[in-house]
Amino acid sequence: MEAFPGAGGDGIVKDMFNNILIIQTAFIGDAILTLPLIQVLKKNYPNSKIDVVVVPRTAEIFANHPAISEIIAYDKRGKDKGFKGLFRLRNRLRDKSYELIVIPHRSLRSAFLGRILKPRVCIGFNRSTGRFLLTKAVKYNPAIHEIERNLSLLDPLSIQVYDNELPRLYPSENDVVVIDSLMDSYSLDRDKKIISIAPGTIWNTKRWPMERFIELCKLLSPECSAIMLIGGKEDVDLCDKIASGTKEKNIFNTAGKLSLLQSAELIRRSRVLVSNDSAPMHIAVAVGTPVVAIFGATVPEFGFAPRGKNDIVIETKGLKCRPCSIHGGDKCPIKTFECMLAIKPEMVLNKVRSFL
């Protein structure tokens, strides 16, 4: 495992905390964008134990990370649902004697958990519904990137961040073996031009149409060794339709077959990832793979654009109806879907070519 870098002189703060807890029970993308906060904390408190409370679906994101001591799964919509589940979690954690709790998640439940664990310092955002439970509520700045917003939670600790801190993921040796075997099963050389495409998202208005992905795959197929379609179990049918719609032999559907870190390892080996505004683009940033991100209903100004220095966002600017919501929706409110339909496969192809 890679050794995590120690603190620099400018980053050391006066107050010391032996036990630190991060509470982040939101979606996969949000979990990944919490990693820079954890990494900077570890740089400044190299001898401290940093634990995380996360939902089961995102727990793997934090696995093997050298900045993290323990991953605590909190199934808030399953076996740990309701106040009984919350107090069971409190009982599991109270002997750990956390002195500092940082809460990027802005829910009342997260703030309440932080309060009942009785830390010396509990920091969250002033937009949290449980802000009155915090010892310090930091101003939430909607005009900056989510990574910077999360890092601003360290301001009360007098921690300054000078570098462009990006999230990092750590696939295991077994994850590497799994992807080696996958590549071998497709008879692919491991040093060839591979493109990953993540066509799914839970929000319909954030999804570039399936037909456009099919056309893009047809255009890209002659220019690369393989196109890997990536996604979760919910994306299997979509990726099947894209693969069968192209009728190309070098397009492979891995949706539903890989874990999060195995998908991260596959993306790491790719020349570029093409993605909607969804979690895979943040995974790519965390493994150093360039991203071509397609934005429709949402806009990069919300603070969730890919953060890599070479990443590209394709969007339809100048529409009065855009953005139509924070997360996107099930259908276009004005029934034109112009934000996505105006983005042609050739436009995406030209951007992808710059990485090939």
N, C-alpha and C positions, 0 to 999 in steps of 0.2 A: 504494500500500500504506500502511496506517495506520502512523504512527510509534509505536513502543512507548515508553511513558512511562519516564522515567529514575528513578534511585534517589532515595528520600527520605532525609533526614538520619538518621532512626532505623534505617534498614535497611542502611546501609553497614557492612561488616565489615572487619577489619584485613587479613586475608589476601586476596591478589588471585590470581586464576586467569585466564590468558589463553585457555586452551582447556579447555572443559568438555564432557563426554560424559554423556548419559543413556541407559541401557540399559533398554528396556521392550519385551519380545517376547511380550507376552500378547495377550488378545483386544481387540476394538475398544473396548468400554466401558472396559477398564482403560487403554487408550492415551489415551482422552479425559480420563480422570480424572488422568492424569499431567501434563496441560497446565498446571494451576495451579502446580505445582512449577517447571516451566520458566519460566513467566511471572514468578514471584517471583525466581527466580535472575537473570533478565535485568534486572529492576528494580534488583537489588543489584549486578550486574556488567554495567552497560550497555555497556561496551566489550569485553566478552569474547565469544568465539565459542562458541556452544552447538550441538553436534551431537546427533543421536539415532540409536540403533540400534534398528530395529523390524522386524517381519515384513512381507513385501510387502503383505499384506492391509490392514494398518493405516497404511501409509506415507502414503496420501493425507490422512489425518487431520491430519498435520503440515504439509501443503503450504501455502505462502503465509503461514505464521505469522511475524510480524515478530521473534519472539524466537528463531527457529531459523535457524541458518546452513546446515546440511547434514543431509539425511535419508539414512541408510545402511540399505539394505534387506538383511536377513539371512534368507535362505530356509532356516531351520533344519530344516524337514521336507522340503525338496526338494533343490536342487543344492548347498546348503551343509550337508547333513546330516552328522552325525558329527564326530569330532575333526579330520578333514582339512578340512572346511568351516570349522570354528571357527578353525583356524590360518591358513587362507586369509584369513579376515576379519581376524585379528590382523595379517597382513602388509599388508593394505590400510590399516590404521589406525595402525600403530605410528609412522609418520613424522609424524603429527599432534601427537604429544607432548602428550597430554592430561595436565593437572595435577590435575584433579578429575573423578572419575567417580562418578555417583550412580545407584543401581540399585534402583528400586521393585520390580522383578520378583524373586521369591524362589527362583529356580532355581539349582542348582549351576552350570549352564552359563553363566548370566549373570555370576555371581560369578567364575568361572574366567576369563572373558573380561576382566573388570575387572582381575584380578590380573596376567595376562600382558601387559597393556598398560602396566604399571608406572607408574601415576600417583603423584603425591605423596600424594593423599588418595583413598580409595575407600570410599564410604558405602553401606550397605544395611541391611536389617532383621535383627534377631537370630533371626528365624524362617526366614531363608534357609538352605537346605541347604548353602550354601557360605559361611556366616558366618565360618568360620575363615580365609577368604581375604581378608576385608575389613580395612581399617585402622580402621574404626569401624562397629560393629553397633548400630543404634538399636533400642530396645525397640518391638516391634510392639504397638499398642494396639487390640484388637478392639472396644472400646467406642465408638470415634469413627468419623466418616465417612472413607471412603477418601481423599478430598481432604486432609483433615487428617492422616491417616496419612502420606500421601506428603510433605506439607509438614514433618512432623516429622523427615524425613531431613535437613532444613536446620539442625536444632538444634545439631549440632556446629560449625556455621559461625557461630553466634551471630546467625542471621537470625531476626527475629521477624515474624510476619504479623498485622497488625491488622485488615484488612478481610476480608470474606467473598469470598475469591478464587475466581472461577468459571472454568471452561475457556472458551476462545474459539476458534471456528473461522472460517476465512477463505475462503469460496467465491471462485473467480476470476471475472473478467469474463465468461469463456466459460461458466462454470457459470450465471451470471445469464442469459445469452443463451439457453442451453438451456432453462431453466425458463420464460423468456418465451415461447419457441416452443411449449413443452408447453402452457402456458395458452392460447395462441392456437389450438392444434390442438383443444382442448376447448371453444373459444368462451367462455372465461371472462374476465370483467373482473378485473383484477389487484387491485382494492381490495375485492372481495366477501368474504363469510364463507366461508372455506375451513377444513375440518377435516382433519387428517391422522390416519390410524390405522395403527399398526404391529402387526399381529396375530401375527407370527412370533417364534420363539425356538428355539434348538437343544435346549432342555430341555422335554420334554412337560409336566412338572408345573408349569412356570412359564407355560404357555400357557392363557389363558382359552379355553374351547371355541369352535370355529368357529361353532357355532349361535348362541352368545351374541353374537358379533361381527355376525352377519347380522341378528339382531334389533335390536341397537344401531344399525346402519346404517339400518334401516327407520325407526326412531324419529327419528334425526337428519336424515334426508334432507330432510324438509319445512322444517327450521329453518336450513338453510345452502345456499350456492350450490353447493358441491361437497364430496365426501368423497374424499380421496386415500389409496389404500391403498399403503403404503410397505414395502419389504423388498428383500432380495437375491434372487439367482437361485433360491435354495433355497425362497423364499416365493412363487414365481409361482403354483404350483398352488393353494395355500391362498388366496391373494388372488383368484384366478380364481373359486374356488368361493364366496367371500364375495360378490364382485360379482355373479355370476350368481344367487346365492341371494336377493339382495335385489330384483332386477328393477327397480331404480331407475335412471333415466337420468343422474343426477348423481353416480354413484359410479364412480371411475376407478382402474384397477389400474396402478400405476407400478413394481411389483416387478420387479427384474431389468433395468429400463430405464435406471436412473440410477446414477451414481457416488455415492460417499459424500458428497462435498461438494455434488453436485447435489441429493441428497436433503436435505442440510442447508439448502440454499437454499429448497427447497420447504417444508420444515418452518418455516423462518424466516417465510415469507409466510402461515402458517396461524395461525388464532386460538388453536388448542390442538392438542396431540398426545395421542392415546390410545394407550397402549403397555403391553405386559407388562413385567416386570422384565428389560429387555434394552437393548442399546446405543442404540436410537433415542431413549430418554428422556434419555440423556446428551447426544446430539446436540442435542436441543431446548433443553436448558439452555444449551448452548454458543452458541446463536444467539438466546437470549432469548425463546423461545416457551414458554408455560405447558404443564405436563404433567399429565395424569390417568393415573397409573400403577396397574396392577392387579397385586397381589402375591398369589401362591398359596403354593407350597411354601417360598419364602424369605421373609425378613422385613427391613424397613428397618433394623433394628438391626445387620445385618451390615455396614452402612456403604455401601451402594450405592443408596440411594434418590435420586430426583432432587433437586437441590440449590437450584433456583430458589425465590425467596421466595414465589411464589404456587402452587407445585406441590402437587398433591394425591395422596395414596396411598390406594387403596381395598384393604382387606384384611379377612379374616375372623379376628377376634380371639377368644381364649379357647379355641382348640383345643389339646388336650394333645399332639397329633401334629405340631404345627407349631412351628418349622420341622422338616422331615424330613431335610434335608441342606443343605449349603452352597450347592450349585449347582442343586438340583433333580434330578429323575431322569426315567427313561423312563415310569414309571407310579407311581401312588399306592401306597405300601407297604401301606396297610390297605384299599385298593380302594374307598374312599368318594369321594375327590377333593372332599371337602366344602369345603376351603379355597377352591376356585374355584367350585364349583357353588352355594355360598351367595351369591355375588355376582351379582345380577340386573342385566339390561340397564337397568332403570329407575334403579338406584342410580348407574350410570355416567352415564346421561343427565342426571341432576340435577346432577352435578358439572360436566359439560361445559357445561351451560347457563349456568353462572356466568361463563363466558368469552365468551359470545356476545352 
